[in-house]
Amino acid sequence: MKCVLALDQGTTSSRSILFDQSGRMRSIAQQELRQHYPRPGWVEHDPVEIWEAQQQTARQAIRHAGLDSGAIAAIGITNQRETTLVWNRKTGQPIYNAIVWQDRRTADICARLKADGAEETFHQATGLYLDPYFSGTKIKWLLDSVDGARAQAECGELAFGTIDSWLIWKLTHGALHITDATNASRTLLFNLHTLQWDNTLLELLDIPLSMMPEVRSSSEVYGAVDNHLCACGCTISGIAGDQHAALFGQACFEKGVSKNTYGTGCFMLANTGDKPVTSNNKLLTTIAWKCGDDIRYALEGSVFIAGAVVQWLRDELEIITSAPDIEALAARVPDAGGVCFVPAFTGLGAPHWDPHARGTLIGLTRGTGKAHIARAALESMCFQSMEVLRAVEKDTGTPTDRLRVDGGACVNDLLMQIQADLLQIPVERPRIIETTAFGAAALAGLAVGFWGGLDELAAIREVDRVFEPQISSDEAESRFNRWLRAVERCRDWEII
């Protein structure tokens, strides 16, 4: 039996999953990833820990499946996007921790660029906005802040990469410094029209072109693992940022089909076909995937804090002992009792793009209990997704009649029911909720003929459950308007 191995390096864990030809998961291994918060608003990861955990989980997954390395047909990689890493080409050592996509330290850099009138230049070229979320200003911060970094970069000694690039560099012993078009499109430095690194944007951020990885297709044979993971030297043949991989894994191959992933954040992508669509509602224009010469684009709404709010309730407030406990706790009450929770711990993403917003818990009364707060936390994921879906519908001019969902939090039936109630459309959960990992596996498998084409992949997808709305549209709208009032109260908090 042959399988495809997906390396799924996320914000909170590193995972490895084996999929067989029917799309069934044969085994999974996971290690939690430590989060480092050196200052308020700063979020970092240890790149060496990421690499070691990814190796370990891959070996564990292969062993648990009872396979040897010769049974691995290909490797696909999917990763937390925008997280930024710079390393020395000679030593292979990072010059600093990885700066995570949630990190807000470059808000001042973004503000200065906006004041200089540069935002439209970035937006027209990349489809993105000037926000600390993206990699470009993180690279600039590293070059400006780490001793000797800029001089090394100018001598061609440093390499930049998102996590996919770092893993491939390590897997191939430095033979490949590459990324794919999806990850490149999230850096604030890649031109969607020329499909090249943009020299004007690199100059605005004072980043040498020599640091940048080669941009490749999301599905092609890149090279072989250098006997560190699989003794057979199996092929690496798929790369996609996590949300793009989920779109592909959900078989959203047709224009107009949307998915929403409920992970650390919430990320809604809508396939817009073979041409980029410029948003008039503060969404991002991004590359959905690139297979050979075939390229597809998407509109995206990025919500920074979703499942992470459950971790906060567990680790900081300690009102639950494990993440799954939130469903039973929230179900103790019929509603949030007038409480609104805006989890803007690292600012607000789409459609607000406010790095200075901060978390707000409002509407508390003497009768408010931890069950109300838990329910408000679940509602916060759904309200933020509702804001994004409204923006998608305005940009495309087409109402969404059904939403495909995935991600770890979508196993929460109460969360999915709240989402269907608020959106007033069916919410469709697939049998395989690990669609991010499956998307990476699918891209890798296509490149080596493990799967025959998109029709075969679409046939693999099966629906587990459809959640239908159970409240009136008037009630949904009333709740949404209350939420919008709460959002306004959390805006620009940090600079007041």
Disulfide bonds with the S-S distance in Angstrom:
none
